[in-house]
Amino acid sequence: MVQNTNMTFQDLHLHRNILQVLEEEKYITPTPIQQQAIPVILEEHDLVGCAQTGTGKTAAFGLPLLQLINTEKNTIQVIILAPTRELGQQIHANLNLYASYNPEISVIGLFGGTTIKSQLEVLKRTVHMIVATPGRLLDLIDRKSIDVSTTSYLVLDEADEMVVALHAEVENIFKEVPKTSRILMFTATMPGRIKQLVQNY
């Protein structure tokens, strides 16, 4: 992917309040994956993005999805899956930073290392966006403690890593979310299992 160094985040049709947060964080020129992914997501298409770690993928999907959140609905609208707790925590922290312009948007993290009880308490409140590891999310679904039937967007970050170690869990989550959900996959490589997921969903 070639970066257009003349492009700014203002060229990507992001809300003024999001642009203000980016300006405060000194984010000026979007990376190639951000330049290509943000407009596609804002137009509400499915997406498979090939990009290495450290290329700004969280902002590539996080910024447009935050813009698409409807805060008048007290429902889970976005689920972001990460293969590890560490990556999930990093995504969660970045999304909370990007969402700081609107305190009505609720982003929560569901990972191991935190008690189920505390996460059940959080889920009693309004939640718009979830960042989770597949195992913890399925655990909460099996307990009937979370309703994913309203999901509009399902994001797989580091999808190639996830389908190697957590293929069954990922497949089960696909079966739980609505068939109308938009699917956004970000992967560094395109192994056969990723191609199969793309064909299936």
Stockholm file with secondary structure:
# STOCKHOLM 1.0

chainA/1-201         MVQNTNMTFQDLHLHRNILQVLEEEKYITPTPIQQQAIPVILEEHDLVGCAQTGTGKTAAFGLPLLQLINTEKNTIQVIILAPTRELGQQIHANLNLYASYNPEISVIGLFGGTTIKSQLEVLKRTVHMIVATPGRLLDLIDRKSIDVSTTSYLVLDEADEMVVALHAEVENIFKEVPKTSRILMFTATMPGRIKQLVQNY
#=GR chainA/1-201 SS CCCCTTCCGGGGTCCHHHHHHHHHTTCCSCCHHHHHHHHHHHTTCCEEEECCTTSCHHHHHHHHHHHHCCTTSCSCCEEEECSSHHHHHHHHHHHHHHGGGCTTCCEEEECTTSCHHHHHHHHTSCCSEEEECHHHHHHHHHTTCCCCTTCCEEEETTHHHHHHHSHHHHHHHHHHSCTTCEEEEEESSCCHHHHHHHHHC
#=GC SS_cons         CCCCTTCCGGGGTCCHHHHHHHHHTTCCSCCHHHHHHHHHHHTTCCEEEECCTTSCHHHHHHHHHHHHCCTTSCSCCEEEECSSHHHHHHHHHHHHHHGGGCTTCCEEEECTTSCHHHHHHHHTSCCSEEEECHHHHHHHHHTTCCCCTTCCEEEETTHHHHHHHSHHHHHHHHHHSCTTCEEEEEESSCCHHHHHHHHHC
//
